[in-house]
Amino acid sequence: MDIDKILHLSAYAGQLMLESGAETYRIEETICKICSSYGLENLQTLVIPKGIFVSVCEGLSQSHTVVLKVEKRSWNIEKVAKINNLSRSLQKGTYSMDELYEELKSIEQCKTFGLLTQTLAGAVAAACFSVLFGSNLKDFICTFFIGIAIQLFGYLGGILSINSFFMNALSGCLGGFLALLGVSLGLGDHVDKVTIGSIMLLVPGLVITNAIRDTISGDLLSGLIRAAEAFLIAISIAIGTGLSLTIWISIFGGA
């Protein structure tokens, strides 16, 4: 039994899940299932938003440990689901370790939705959020195009690797400014509803959900870290949106 190879494979699977936005308890569960499928016992695993620790003991004299630091973060629930299903199929003994590695590499390289699909989906979501807050047809159309602008701006920020805090602040500022501009030009009727619908694209819904689920499952450290991350994102959005409103009012005297 190649213990080090099993640990590295399980940690690799956990890394892919953590990078794709999975909850802490789900990653730990998947790592344990992979290791137990290949006969490892006395396994200890710890997952936090920035790293993965996996260790197994051989008697009282020897232990094997793998530590991975995770830097990249994105949201891809499809990858999480595929690795989750893969770990369950392993318990039937259907994969060798080499085959498991190839499967994980294939999952890592699977393509996400294209820029056009993501942009249109974001625009429709923003417009529909504005309807939920009571907008009319003009506001819906105005918010739709602002959503396109925010999605494209976010894509550009990803290419330039801009810090996420500043990126959210700049996106909030862009959304607030375009909402004010659109209403002033007669493209929309309600600044508040257009603005709220636009910035809803930036709200960290998955981060908040994971923070709650991690806390409920007993992973208090990960839950608090994710909650702090969501709080900082919310602050950055508020700063950016408030800045656009402040500048607009100081120049034009009103919204």
SVG drawing of the C-alpha trace seen along z (x, -y; Angstrom):
<svg xmlns="http://www.w3.org/2000/svg" viewBox="-44 -70 53 73">
<polyline fill="none" stroke="black" stroke-width="0.4" points="0.0,0.0 1.5,-3.3 0.3,-5.5 1.9,-8.7 0.3,-8.4 -3.2,-7.8 -2.8,-10.9 -1.7,-13.0 -4.6,-11.9 -7.1,-12.6 -5.6,-16.0 -5.6,-16.8 -9.3,-15.9 -9.9,-18.1 -7.9,-21.0 -10.1,-20.9 -13.2,-21.0 -12.0,-23.8 -11.0,-25.9 -14.5,-25.3 -16.4,-26.6 -17.2,-23.4 -18.1,-23.4 -15.5,-22.3 -17.3,-19.3 -18.0,-18.0 -14.3,-18.2 -13.3,-16.4 -15.9,-13.7 -14.6,-13.2 -11.0,-12.9 -11.9,-10.3 -13.9,-8.3 -11.0,-8.2 -8.5,-7.1 -10.8,-4.5 -11.5,-3.1 -7.8,-2.2 -7.6,-0.7 -6.2,-3.6 -7.3,-3.8 -6.6,-6.2 -6.9,-9.1 -7.0,-12.7 -8.0,-15.6 -8.4,-19.3 -9.7,-21.7 -9.7,-25.5 -10.4,-28.0 -6.7,-28.4 -5.3,-24.9 -5.8,-21.1 -4.0,-18.9 -4.2,-15.1 -2.4,-12.7 -2.4,-9.0 -0.5,-7.0 1.2,-3.6 1.4,-2.2 3.0,-4.4 6.3,-5.2 5.5,-6.5 3.1,-8.9 2.5,-10.3 1.3,-13.9 0.3,-16.0 -0.2,-19.8 -1.6,-21.8 -2.0,-25.6 -4.9,-26.7 -4.5,-30.1 -6.9,-30.0 -10.6,-30.5 -13.6,-30.2 -17.1,-28.9 -17.8,-25.7 -20.4,-23.5 -20.2,-21.0 -16.7,-20.1 -17.7,-19.6 -20.6,-17.3 -18.3,-15.2 -15.6,-14.7 -18.3,-13.9 -19.8,-11.3 -16.3,-9.9 -15.5,-9.4 -18.7,-7.4 -18.0,-5.2 -14.6,-4.4 -16.1,-2.5 -17.3,0.1 -13.6,0.6 -14.0,-0.6 -10.8,-2.7 -7.1,-2.1 -5.0,-5.0 -3.7,-5.8 -7.3,-5.8 -8.4,-8.0 -5.6,-10.5 -6.7,-10.6 -10.3,-11.2 -9.3,-14.1 -7.2,-15.7 -10.1,-15.4 -12.4,-17.0 -9.9,-19.8 -9.7,-20.6 -13.4,-20.5 -14.6,-23.7 -17.0,-26.2 -19.7,-28.2 -18.3,-30.7 -18.1,-34.4 -21.2,-35.1 -23.3,-32.6 -22.1,-34.0 -22.6,-37.6 -26.2,-37.0 -27.1,-34.9 -25.7,-37.6 -27.6,-40.3 -30.9,-38.4 -30.4,-37.7 -29.7,-41.4 -32.8,-42.4 -35.0,-39.8 -33.7,-40.9 -34.8,-44.5 -38.3,-43.1 -38.3,-41.4 -37.8,-44.8 -40.7,-46.4 -39.2,-47.8 -41.1,-48.3 -40.2,-47.4 -37.9,-50.3 -36.0,-49.5 -35.8,-45.9 -34.2,-46.8 -31.9,-49.3 -30.7,-46.8 -30.2,-44.2 -27.6,-46.3 -25.9,-47.3 -25.6,-43.7 -23.8,-43.1 -21.4,-45.9 -20.7,-44.5 -20.1,-41.0 -17.7,-42.2 -15.9,-44.4 -15.6,-41.4 -14.2,-39.3 -11.6,-42.0 -10.7,-42.2 -10.1,-38.5 -7.7,-38.7 -5.8,-41.5 -5.8,-39.7 -7.2,-42.7 -7.7,-42.2 -11.2,-40.9 -11.9,-43.6 -11.1,-46.4 -12.8,-44.6 -16.1,-44.4 -15.8,-48.0 -15.1,-49.1 -18.0,-46.9 -20.3,-48.4 -19.2,-51.9 -19.8,-51.1 -23.2,-49.6 -24.3,-52.7 -22.9,-55.1 -24.6,-53.4 -27.9,-53.2 -27.8,-57.0 -26.8,-57.7 -29.5,-55.5 -32.3,-57.0 -31.0,-60.6 -31.2,-59.8 -34.7,-58.4 -33.7,-54.8 -35.1,-53.8 -37.5,-55.3 -36.2,-54.2 -32.6,-54.6 -32.9,-52.5 -34.4,-49.5 -32.0,-49.6 -29.0,-49.9 -30.1,-47.1 -30.8,-44.8 -27.4,-45.5 -25.3,-45.0 -27.1,-41.8 -24.7,-40.2 -21.9,-41.0 -23.6,-39.7 -21.6,-36.7 -24.5,-34.3 -22.5,-31.1 -19.9,-32.3 -22.7,-33.2 -24.4,-29.8 -21.1,-27.9 -20.4,-29.9 -23.7,-28.9 -23.4,-25.2 -19.9,-25.0 -20.9,-26.6 -23.9,-24.3 -21.8,-21.2 -19.3,-22.2 -16.5,-23.6 -16.5,-26.9 -13.1,-28.1 -14.0,-27.7 -17.5,-29.1 -16.1,-32.3 -13.5,-32.7 -16.1,-32.5 -18.4,-34.8 -15.6,-37.4 -15.0,-37.0 -18.7,-37.6 -18.7,-40.6 -15.7,-42.2 -17.2,-41.7 -20.5,-43.3 -18.5,-46.3 -16.5,-46.7 -19.8,-46.7 -21.3,-49.3 -18.2,-51.5 -18.2,-51.4 -21.9,-52.0 -21.8,-54.8 -18.9,-56.4 -20.7,-56.6 -23.7,-58.2 -21.6,-60.7 -19.7,-61.8 -22.9,-62.0 -24.7,-64.1 -21.7,-66.4 -21.5,-67.1 -25.1,-67.1 -26.8,-68.0 -29.2,-65.0 -29.9,-61.5"/>
</svg>
